Amino acid sequence: MGDVRVSEWTQLSEMPGPAGFLKVRTYEYGYPDGNKGVWDILEGGATVAIVAVTEDDQVVLARQYRPGPRRVLLELPGGNADGDEPVEVAAARELLEETGYEAATLKVVMQTYLASYASHRRHAVLARGCRKVAEPTLEDGEFVETVLMPVGEFVQHVLSGQLTDTDMAFAGLTAAGYLKPTV
């Protein structure tokens, strides 16, 4: 794996509060027992994580540095929907921007909240028949290398815990028929 731009970042300083990328709001709630409590809520809109599969069963991944885990990871392509942009449109746009790949079909196969303290709605999108049609068009602050991985290796990668959207990956793999529910 060789894109020189995709490497560890250098932390230059630490600030006392958020920089604006994430929106955190604090709310006071009245509990059913009459007590009160204060909660920090991470606010956001719809996000997409794309399980993109080529005709020859390769998964299209984005190799990039992730500041939370503080390391370079092989991730699902994805990002935020712009305003009220439909989820499928956001998925197609993010896949093309980050990897240069386009899908023959896109389908939302799962949606969930990021966490109990967040308003983000996350969407797992299965993209089939993916093929490279352009070079990635990365935004400022994005440093991504496109990597293809055979589905079998990707299943092992997901099980290794070395990506941040594991639940989205499992949803896409299951919807594509690569994994079978045991229930």
C-alpha positions in Angstrom: 0.0 0.0 0.0 1.8 3.0 -1.2 0.1 6.4 -1.5 2.6 8.7 0.2 -0.2 11.2 1.1 -2.0 8.5 3.2 0.1 8.3 6.4 -0.1 9.2 10.0 -0.9 12.8 10.8 1.2 14.9 13.2 -0.7 16.3 16.2 0.4 19.9 16.6 -1.7 21.0 19.6 -4.8 20.4 21.6 -7.6 22.8 22.0 -10.1 23.1 25.0 -13.3 22.8 22.9 -14.7 21.7 19.6 -13.4 23.2 16.3 -16.8 23.1 14.6 -16.5 19.8 12.7 -18.7 18.1 15.2 -21.7 19.8 16.8 -22.2 19.1 20.4 -25.2 20.6 22.3 -26.0 20.3 25.9 -29.6 19.7 27.0 -31.2 19.5 30.4 -33.8 16.8 30.8 -36.5 16.2 33.4 -36.5 12.6 34.5 -39.7 10.6 35.2 -38.8 10.6 39.0 -38.7 14.4 39.1 -34.9 14.7 39.1 -33.0 16.5 36.3 -29.9 15.6 34.3 -27.7 17.3 31.8 -26.6 15.4 28.6 -24.2 16.3 25.8 -25.7 15.3 22.4 -23.6 14.9 19.2 -25.8 16.4 16.5 -25.8 15.7 12.8 -27.7 14.6 9.8 -27.7 11.5 7.6 -24.4 9.7 6.9 -23.6 6.9 4.5 -21.1 4.0 4.6 -20.9 2.1 1.3 -20.1 -1.5 0.8 -19.0 -1.2 -2.8 -18.5 -4.5 -4.7 -17.1 -4.9 -8.2 -18.3 -7.5 -10.7 -15.4 -9.7 -9.8 -16.2 -9.7 -6.0 -13.6 -7.0 -4.9 -14.6 -4.6 -2.2 -13.7 -0.9 -2.9 -12.1 0.6 0.2 -10.7 3.9 1.3 -7.3 3.8 3.0 -7.1 6.9 5.2 -5.9 8.3 8.5 -8.6 8.4 11.2 -8.0 10.9 14.0 -10.2 9.1 16.6 -8.3 5.8 16.5 -5.2 7.8 15.6 -4.1 5.5 12.8 -4.4 4.7 9.1 -7.3 2.3 8.5 -8.9 0.5 5.5 -12.4 1.9 5.6 -15.7 1.9 3.8 -16.1 4.9 1.5 -18.7 7.3 2.8 -19.6 10.6 4.4 -22.4 13.1 5.1 -25.5 13.7 3.0 -25.6 17.4 2.1 -28.7 19.0 3.6 -31.8 17.1 2.5 -29.8 15.2 -0.2 -31.3 11.7 -0.7 -29.2 9.0 0.9 -28.7 7.1 -2.3 -27.5 10.3 -4.1 -25.1 11.0 -1.2 -23.7 7.4 -1.4 -23.2 7.7 -5.2 -21.5 11.1 -4.8 -19.2 10.0 -1.9 -18.2 6.8 -3.7 -17.3 8.7 -6.8 -15.5 11.5 -5.0 -13.4 9.3 -2.7 -12.6 6.4 -5.0 -13.5 7.3 -8.6 -15.9 4.3 -8.7 -19.5 4.3 -9.9 -22.1 1.6 -9.0 -24.6 -0.1 -11.3 -27.0 -0.3 -8.4 -27.3 1.3 -4.9 -29.6 0.1 -2.1 -29.9 1.2 1.5 -29.8 -2.0 3.5 -29.8 -0.7 7.1 -30.1 2.5 9.0 -29.3 3.1 12.6 -28.3 5.9 15.0 -24.6 6.5 15.7 -25.1 6.1 19.4 -27.6 6.8 22.2 -26.1 10.2 22.7 -26.1 11.2 19.0 -28.8 12.3 16.5 -26.8 11.1 13.4 -28.8 8.7 11.2 -26.3 6.2 9.7 -27.1 4.3 6.5 -25.4 1.2 5.2 -25.6 1.2 1.4 -24.8 -1.8 -0.8 -23.3 -0.7 -4.2 -23.1 -3.5 -6.8 -21.4 -3.6 -10.2 -18.9 -1.0 -9.2 -16.4 0.1 -11.8 -13.7 2.8 -11.9 -14.9 5.7 -14.1 -12.7 8.6 -12.9 -9.9 9.7 -10.6 -11.0 10.6 -7.0 -11.8 14.3 -6.4 -10.8 14.8 -2.8 -11.7 17.8 -0.7 -9.3 19.8 1.4 -8.2 17.7 4.4 -9.0 14.4 2.6 -6.1 12.1 1.9 -7.5 8.8 0.6 -6.0 5.9 -1.3 -8.4 3.5 -3.1 -7.8 -0.2 -2.3 -9.5 -3.2 -3.7 -9.8 -6.3 -1.5 -11.4 -9.7 -2.3 -14.7 -10.2 -0.5 -13.3 -13.2 1.6 -10.3 -11.1 2.8 -12.7 -8.2 3.5 -14.8 -10.4 5.8 -11.6 -11.2 7.7 -10.8 -7.5 7.8 -14.2 -6.7 9.2 -13.8 -9.4 11.9 -10.4 -8.0 12.8 -12.0 -4.8 14.1 -9.7 -2.6 12.1 -12.3 -0.3 10.6 -14.8 2.1 12.1 -18.1 1.1 10.4 -18.1 -2.6 11.3 -21.8 -2.7 11.7 -22.4 -1.1 8.3 -19.9 -3.6 6.7 -21.8 -6.6 8.2 -25.1 -5.2 7.0 -23.8 -4.8 3.4 -22.1 -8.2 3.4 -25.3 -9.8 4.7 -27.5 -8.0 2.2 -25.2 -9.1 -0.6 -25.5 -12.7 0.4 -21.8 -13.1 1.5 -22.9 -13.7 5.1 -25.8 -15.7 6.3 -27.8 -14.8 9.4 -28.0 -17.7 11.9 -31.3 -16.7 13.4 
